[in-house]
Amino acid sequence: MRTAEVVVIGGGCVGTSTAYHLAAAGCTDVVLLEADALGSGSTGKAAGGIRLQHADALNSLLVRRSLAEFLRFEELTGVPIGFKQVGYLFLLSSAADLDAFRRAVGVQQGLGIPSELVDVAAVREFVPQLATDDLVGATFCPSEGYATPEAVVQGYATAARRLGVRVETGRAVTAVRAEDGRITGVDTDGGPIAAPTVVCAAGVHSAGLARGIGMELPVHGEARAIHYTGRDGGVPGSAPLTVDFASGFYFHREGPGMVFGGRQRELEDLGEPAVRRLPVLAGLPIESSWWGYYDMSPDSNAMIGSGPVDGFHYATGFSGHGFQQSPAVGEHLAQRVLGLPVSLDLSPFSAGRFRAGAVRPEKFVI
Ligand SMILES: Cc1cc2nc3c(=O)[nH]c(=O)nc-3n(C[C@H](O)[C@H](O)[C@H](O)COP(=O)(O)OP(=O)(O)OC[C@H]3O[C@@H](n4cnc5c(N)ncnc54)[C@H](O)[C@@H]3O)c2cc1C
């Protein structure tokens, strides 16, 4: 039977980051199994946004640590990720949202994150094409931006392979195996692999795999769409990733055009709030659209941890912000697997919180 020290399930940003961090820490007897192609799950559908502005400070800390790695990603892996550090601009149209963001900015500034409240005149300077009549304020943080998720996956996978990790695509895990409270390996559609450690980073498919070893991992998929206009309508290349927080409509420049999306799966539902906020959109033909799953948890925060049997580790349920957290999450999982001190205490994100009734809702979900 084939063997490995660690099996990583899933070739998205979280699985490839974990494999890379394991190998970079010296653990190279690692097999990464991806049922389809690398990046073919949620990661390949993502908008690539990287933001420090979260309601939950632990999310801001996770992204702060991840940001440091995104900034030196090409140096680490040899693969450029097209990171545009243009900031995030949150547009706020209610007093309640302004209050919530003001409080969050206070917490973020306490962590050394340079987010700030900005007025509506500043919003118009960032993106002159925006309709701003109903806005009561906005927040901006210049360290944020967007990068190319597929490039991040390829970068981690390439660097992991170079260090000795075996990356297998088109190879599905059909069951995780455990005996006497310990992981013993996985079954795959190409035969079993014996391993004392399994990292489950299978995105929305993680729940079924965990159930096989008696664990409830309450992640479910919520469909979200993105659209690409081949033209930019005059929106400057320096425009921040802009979010109309009340409606969820967001956009950023992409090549000669723009990508935009929102909480609405159907374009018919997104069109009205999108055009109201950015009227030039009405004149821009949509060249392509795609959709993917947000990997939602019950409180919109990730589930990251270990158990219920020795040797099983998991990370899923990122609820729309998994790409931007994947560097620090992969590092964290590698540290857990290898018994190293962790860089960030992520125990509040253990899936056990739902059994204990200790939910911690993230409120700034786009
Ligand atoms: C439209 C959209 C926009 C988004 N925008 C952003 C954004 O701007 N910023 C951000 O941070 N996040 C964003 N996200 C969320 C982000 O994409 C996810 O949180 C993140 O990609 C999760 O990564 P993952 O590696 O955990 O999961 P995935 O990328 O889904 O990877 C899991 C992989 O596991 C594989 N797999 C599943 N089952 C098995 C099995 N049994 N055996 C082997 N392999 C298996 C799958 O094929 C898949 O490739 C967005 C998501 C969507 C859909």
The ligand as an SDF file (V2000), in Angstrom:
LIG
                    3D

 53 58  0  0  0  0  0  0  0  0999 V2000
  -17.7150   34.3170   -6.5590 C   0  0  0  0  0  0  0  0  0  0  0  0
  -16.7530   34.1970   -5.4120 C   0  0  0  0  0  0  0  0  0  0  0  0
  -15.9770   35.2940   -5.0510 C   0  0  0  0  0  0  0  0  0  0  0  0
  -15.0760   35.1910   -3.9820 C   0  0  0  0  0  0  0  0  0  0  0  0
  -14.2840   36.2580   -3.7040 N   0  0  0  0  0  0  0  0  0  0  0  0
  -13.3760   36.1610   -2.7070 C   0  0  0  0  0  0  0  0  0  0  0  0
  -12.4980   37.2390   -2.4420 C   0  0  0  0  0  0  0  0  0  0  0  0
  -12.5470   38.2800   -3.1030 O   0  0  0  0  0  0  0  0  0  0  0  0
  -11.5900   37.0960   -1.4360 N   0  0  0  0  0  0  0  0  0  0  0  0
  -11.5290   35.9580   -0.6800 C   0  0  0  0  0  0  0  0  0  0  0  0
  -10.7100   35.8940    0.2340 O   0  0  0  0  0  0  0  0  0  0  0  0
  -12.3420   34.9130   -0.9290 N   0  0  0  0  0  0  0  0  0  0  0  0
  -13.2600   34.9890   -1.9150 C   0  0  0  0  0  0  0  0  0  0  0  0
  -14.0900   33.9420   -2.1630 N   0  0  0  0  0  0  0  0  0  0  0  0
  -14.0600   32.7860   -1.2560 C   0  0  0  0  0  0  0  0  0  0  0  0
  -12.9040   31.8740   -1.5850 C   0  0  0  0  0  0  0  0  0  0  0  0
  -12.9630   31.5290   -2.9450 O   0  0  0  0  0  0  0  0  0  0  0  0
  -12.9570   30.5990   -0.7310 C   0  0  0  0  0  0  0  0  0  0  0  0
  -13.1940   30.9050    0.6310 O   0  0  0  0  0  0  0  0  0  0  0  0
  -11.6240   29.8570   -0.8360 C   0  0  0  0  0  0  0  0  0  0  0  0
  -11.2720   29.7130   -2.1920 O   0  0  0  0  0  0  0  0  0  0  0  0
  -11.6970   28.5000   -0.1710 C   0  0  0  0  0  0  0  0  0  0  0  0
  -10.5270   27.7980   -0.5310 O   0  0  0  0  0  0  0  0  0  0  0  0
  -10.3880   26.2470   -0.2440 P   0  0  0  0  0  0  0  0  0  0  0  0
   -9.0480   25.8530   -0.7040 O   0  0  0  0  0  0  0  0  0  0  0  0
  -10.7820   25.9880    1.1630 O   0  0  0  0  0  0  0  0  0  0  0  0
  -11.5510   25.5730   -1.1080 O   0  0  0  0  0  0  0  0  0  0  0  0
  -11.6150   25.2180   -2.6600 P   0  0  0  0  0  0  0  0  0  0  0  0
  -10.9700   26.2380   -3.5000 O   0  0  0  0  0  0  0  0  0  0  0  0
  -13.0460   24.9070   -2.9470 O   0  0  0  0  0  0  0  0  0  0  0  0
  -10.7320   23.9180   -2.7740 O   0  0  0  0  0  0  0  0  0  0  0  0
  -11.1760   22.6610   -2.3380 C   0  0  0  0  0  0  0  0  0  0  0  0
  -10.6950   21.6500   -3.3470 C   0  0  0  0  0  0  0  0  0  0  0  0
  -10.9460   20.3550   -2.8340 O   0  0  0  0  0  0  0  0  0  0  0  0
  -11.2540   19.5160   -3.9070 C   0  0  0  0  0  0  0  0  0  0  0  0
  -11.9700   18.3610   -3.3740 N   0  0  0  0  0  0  0  0  0  0  0  0
  -13.2240   18.3210   -2.8680 C   0  0  0  0  0  0  0  0  0  0  0  0
  -13.5340   17.0880   -2.4680 N   0  0  0  0  0  0  0  0  0  0  0  0
  -12.4440   16.3220   -2.7070 C   0  0  0  0  0  0  0  0  0  0  0  0
  -12.1550   14.9480   -2.5160 C   0  0  0  0  0  0  0  0  0  0  0  0
  -13.0570   14.1120   -1.9890 N   0  0  0  0  0  0  0  0  0  0  0  0
  -10.9370   14.4870   -2.8810 N   0  0  0  0  0  0  0  0  0  0  0  0
  -10.0010   15.3250   -3.4170 C   0  0  0  0  0  0  0  0  0  0  0  0
  -10.2450   16.6320   -3.6340 N   0  0  0  0  0  0  0  0  0  0  0  0
  -11.4450   17.1260   -3.2790 C   0  0  0  0  0  0  0  0  0  0  0  0
  -12.0890   20.3860   -4.8240 C   0  0  0  0  0  0  0  0  0  0  0  0
  -12.0910   19.8960   -6.1500 O   0  0  0  0  0  0  0  0  0  0  0  0
  -11.4210   21.7380   -4.6800 C   0  0  0  0  0  0  0  0  0  0  0  0
  -10.4860   21.9940   -5.7020 O   0  0  0  0  0  0  0  0  0  0  0  0
  -14.9800   33.9870   -3.2410 C   0  0  0  0  0  0  0  0  0  0  0  0
  -15.7500   32.8900   -3.6190 C   0  0  0  0  0  0  0  0  0  0  0  0
  -16.6140   32.9800   -4.6920 C   0  0  0  0  0  0  0  0  0  0  0  0
  -17.4180   31.7860   -5.0870 C   0  0  0  0  0  0  0  0  0  0  0  0
  1  2  1  0
  2  3  1  0
  2 52  2  0
  3  4  2  0
  4  5  1  0
  4 50  1  0
  5  6  2  0
  6  7  1  0
  6 13  1  0
  7  8  2  0
  7  9  1  0
  9 10  1  0
 10 11  2  0
 10 12  1  0
 12 13  2  0
 13 14  1  0
 14 15  1  0
 14 50  1  0
 15 16  1  0
 16 17  1  0
 16 18  1  0
 18 19  1  0
 18 20  1  0
 20 21  1  0
 20 22  1  0
 22 23  1  0
 23 24  1  0
 24 25  2  0
 24 26  1  0
 24 27  1  0
 27 28  1  0
 28 29  2  0
 28 30  1  0
 28 31  1  0
 31 32  1  0
 32 33  1  0
 33 34  1  0
 33 48  1  0
 34 35  1  0
 35 36  1  0
 35 46  1  0
 36 37  1  0
 36 45  1  0
 37 38  2  0
 38 39  1  0
 39 40  1  0
 39 45  2  0
 40 41  1  0
 40 42  2  0
 42 43  1  0
 43 44  2  0
 44 45  1  0
 46 47  1  0
 46 48  1  0
 48 49  1  0
 50 51  2  0
 51 52  1  0
 52 53  1  0
M  END
$$$$
